[in-house]
Amino acid sequence: MRCIPSKKRQTPAWYCMRVKQRQRGYKRTVVISSDTDVLVLLIAFYPQLSAEVWMKAGTSATQRYIAVHKIEVSDDVRCGILAFHAITECDSISQFCGKSKKMAWKIFCEVLHLLVELGETHSPTAQTFSAAEEFVCRLYNPFGDTNDIPSFRCTEFRKGAGKLENLPQTRDALRHHILRAIIRLLFGEHHTLQTNSKWLDFESD
């Protein structure tokens, strides 16, 4: 067994690179981190990592071990989990008001196709924006049939549905939110892992 701690804050990609490098000769790897981004990356890239990967999280009083290798997700979910994490909240992108990760995850698993193109290209198409917008509409109204933000905001406002801040962003604001998620996907941690030529032979500390 090999434990991978760090005395200073590292990027999530750093942990994944260490898992890949130091798995040689070890069947079990323990990553010590409480960063959700690290867990998401471990799930997304698990097929390329050790046979058994654990993540030690929590505080000294409430420690827990997460068996990453036992988290069963389909290939489609594994491919889309990074896009889901980016658009619903990560360390550089805000959360949709009142919409938790747990709630968003349920919707994501039902409509995987809506985020499949997110972050796939530097020039997102109108279809990519439209699909992401529909995902947000489903997030706020899982059983509704409205697929565009302006119509949904108008309908909810006429109903007198709570405070304005509980409504989703305007279309322009949402577009910027989606663009931030795309930038995160294109130039963030997972992009580093996918394109780094030293991914398989990362030696330096």
C-alpha positions in Angstrom: 0.0 0.0 0.0 1.2 3.5 -0.9 -0.1 6.7 0.8 0.1 10.0 -1.1 -0.1 13.0 1.3 1.1 16.5 0.7 2.5 19.1 3.2 1.3 21.9 1.0 -1.8 22.5 -1.1 -1.5 20.8 -4.5 -3.6 20.9 -7.5 -6.1 18.0 -8.0 -4.1 16.9 -11.0 -1.0 16.5 -8.9 -2.6 13.8 -6.8 -3.7 11.9 -9.9 -0.3 12.1 -11.4 1.2 10.7 -8.2 -1.2 7.8 -8.1 -0.3 6.9 -11.7 3.5 7.2 -11.0 3.6 5.5 -7.7 1.3 2.6 -8.4 4.3 0.6 -9.7 4.7 -2.3 -7.4 1.6 -1.4 -5.3 -1.8 -2.8 -5.6 -3.4 -0.3 -3.3 -3.0 3.5 -3.2 -4.4 5.9 -0.6 -4.8 9.6 -1.6 -5.0 11.9 1.5 -7.2 14.9 0.5 -10.5 16.5 1.4 -10.9 18.2 -2.0 -14.0 17.2 -3.9 -12.2 18.1 -7.2 -9.6 15.4 -6.4 -12.4 12.8 -5.9 -14.1 13.7 -9.2 -10.8 13.4 -11.1 -10.0 10.1 -9.4 -13.4 8.8 -10.5 -13.1 10.1 -14.0 -9.6 8.7 -14.5 -9.9 5.6 -12.4 -9.6 3.1 -15.4 -6.0 4.5 -15.9 -5.0 4.2 -12.2 -4.3 1.5 -9.7 -6.5 -1.5 -9.2 -7.4 -0.3 -5.7 -7.6 3.4 -5.0 -8.8 4.9 -1.7 -9.2 8.6 -0.7 -8.8 9.5 2.9 -10.9 12.6 3.7 -12.3 14.5 6.6 -10.7 15.9 9.8 -8.8 14.2 12.5 -12.0 13.7 14.4 -14.1 12.6 11.5 -11.9 10.7 9.2 -13.3 8.4 6.5 -12.0 6.4 3.6 -13.7 6.5 0.2 -13.2 3.4 -1.9 -12.9 5.0 -5.4 -12.5 1.6 -7.0 -15.9 0.6 -5.7 -17.8 3.6 -7.0 -19.8 2.1 -9.9 -20.6 4.4 -12.7 -21.4 3.8 -16.3 -18.9 4.8 -19.0 -21.3 7.6 -20.1 -21.4 9.0 -16.6 -17.6 8.7 -16.2 -17.2 10.6 -19.5 -19.6 13.4 -18.4 -18.8 13.7 -14.7 -16.2 16.4 -15.2 -18.6 18.6 -17.2 -21.3 18.0 -14.6 -18.9 19.0 -11.8 -17.8 22.1 -13.6 -21.2 23.5 -14.5 -22.9 22.7 -11.1 -20.1 24.1 -8.8 -16.4 23.6 -8.4 -13.6 25.6 -6.8 -13.8 28.3 -9.4 -17.4 28.3 -10.5 -20.5 29.2 -8.4 -23.4 27.0 -7.4 -26.9 27.4 -8.7 -28.9 29.0 -5.9 -30.6 26.3 -3.7 -29.5 23.5 -5.9 -27.2 21.0 -4.2 -24.8 18.6 -5.9 -27.0 15.7 -4.8 -30.0 17.2 -6.4 -28.1 18.1 -9.6 -26.6 14.6 -9.8 -30.0 13.0 -10.0 -31.0 15.2 -12.9 -27.6 14.6 -14.6 -28.0 10.9 -14.5 -31.4 11.2 -16.3 -30.2 13.6 -19.0 -26.5 12.7 -19.7 -26.9 13.7 -23.3 -27.4 17.4 -22.4 -23.8 17.9 -21.2 -22.0 15.5 -23.6 -20.6 18.3 -25.8 -19.7 20.7 -23.0 -16.0 21.4 -23.1 -15.3 19.4 -26.2 -14.3 22.3 -28.3 -12.9 25.9 -28.0 -15.8 27.2 -30.0 -19.0 25.9 -28.4 -21.9 25.7 -30.8 -25.4 27.0 -30.3 -26.5 23.5 -29.7 -24.0 23.2 -26.8 -25.4 26.3 -25.1 -29.0 25.2 -25.8 -28.4 21.8 -24.3 -26.7 23.2 -21.2 -29.6 25.7 -20.8 -32.0 22.9 -20.9 -30.1 21.1 -18.2 -30.4 24.1 -16.0 -34.1 24.3 -16.7 -34.4 20.6 -15.7 -32.4 21.4 -12.6 -35.0 24.0 -11.4 -38.0 22.1 -12.7 -37.4 18.4 -13.2 -40.9 17.6 -14.4 -41.4 20.7 -16.5 -41.3 20.9 -20.3 -39.7 24.3 -20.6 -36.3 24.2 -22.2 -35.3 27.8 -22.4 -34.4 30.1 -19.5 -36.4 33.3 -20.5 -39.7 31.3 -20.7 -39.0 29.5 -17.5 -38.1 32.7 -15.6 -41.2 34.4 -16.9 -43.5 31.5 -15.9 -42.0 31.3 -12.4 -42.2 35.0 -11.9 -45.9 35.2 -12.9 -46.5 32.4 -10.4 -45.0 34.6 -7.7 -42.6 31.7 -7.0 -40.5 33.0 -4.1 -37.7 35.5 -4.3 -36.1 36.6 -7.5 -32.7 35.3 -6.3 -34.2 31.8 -6.3 -34.8 31.9 -10.0 -32.0 30.8 -12.4 -29.8 33.4 -14.0 -30.8 35.4 -17.0 -29.8 33.9 -20.3 -26.8 36.2 -20.7 -25.6 35.5 -17.1 -26.1 31.8 -17.7 -24.1 32.0 -20.9 -21.1 33.4 -19.0 -21.6 30.7 -16.4 -21.4 28.0 -19.1 -18.4 29.7 -20.7 -16.6 29.6 -17.4 -17.4 25.9 -17.1 -16.1 25.3 -20.6 -12.8 27.2 -19.9 -12.4 25.1 -16.7 -12.8 21.9 -18.8 -10.5 23.1 -21.6 -7.7 24.5 -19.4 -8.3 23.0 -16.0 -7.0 20.0 -14.1 -8.5 17.3 -16.3 -7.1 18.9 -19.5 -3.6 18.8 -17.9 -4.0 15.1 -17.3 -5.3 14.4 -20.8 -2.6 16.4 -22.7 0.4 16.3 -20.4 3.1 14.3 -22.3 4.6 13.3 -18.9 1.3 11.7 -17.7 2.6 8.2 -17.8 6.2 9.0 -16.7 5.9 11.9 -14.3 9.0 11.8 -12.1 9.7 15.2 -10.6 8.3 16.5 -7.3 
